[in-house]
Amino acid sequence: MTVPLLHLRGLEKRYGGMLGPATVAVAGVDLDVFPGEVVGLIGESGCGKTSLVRAALGLVRRDGGTVRVLGQDPADLGGAALTALRRRAQLLLQDPGASLNPGLSLRATIAESARVHRPDAPSAVADALARMDLSHRADAYPHQLSGGERRRATLAMLWLADPELTIADEPTAGLDAARKAEVLDLLLERRRPGAGFLLISHDLPLVLYACTRIVVMSHGRLVDTFTADTLADAPRHPLTRRLLWAAGMLAEPA
């Protein structure tokens, strides 16, 4: 049996609770991402999508459940072992500026990534800049880059890392339609049988274009799953149908 790259069982995450009732962000989620899959995670704002992935990767403490990322629980790791896992399983943040050092030029930023992931490839920096059409911006600093250029800069670092598991949180937020398709194609360019993606997005047409399977989250729970091929008859939950209707993909929301 194929071992999932990401394996969640009963994942729970709560906030607060010291001086009042806790807010339940993730309420017992089961989710797998297998090699070769591109899984889309959709849902309304505030439903718990970002909390789910941050708890899964050990970026915040979880309150219950089982997590395996590439066969390991990030909560059990520290130091070099955790660093090694996070090189193999990477999170692409919604705000690309959060991944860029404001004091480094683009060339220097990509060089830092190349030293970690491609130390034996002398042309790695030039190759990554060229692949993301950023060679002409190599000496610019993050504040001098457009939103699309900052996103492509983070993709250049991801391209060098070539992780086994990529979790992308709203990777096309704030981009126009043409740039969205371009960024998504660049993100998925290195799809391979042993690697997988979890793509979090509000952009349903883009998710349907890119993903092999889509799961729907509502109030901290996964409530539906379907594929683009079964779009006509698979969605059962009212939220799924409402999201599809809002995207112009269903004649009636219910």
Secondary structure, DSSP 4 states (H G I P E B T S, - for coil): -PPPSEEEEEEEEEE--SSSPPEEEEEEEEEEE-TT-EEEEEE-TTSSHHHHHHHHTTSS--SEEEEEETTB-GGG--HHHHHHHHHHEEEE-SSGGGGS-TTS-HHHHHHHHHHHH-TT-TTHHHHHHHHTT-GGGTT--GGGS-HHHHHHHHHHHHHHH--SEEEEESTTTT--HHHHHHHHHHHTTT--TT-EEEEE-S-HHHHHHH-SEEEEEETTEEEEEE-GGGTTT---SHHHHHHHHHTT--S---
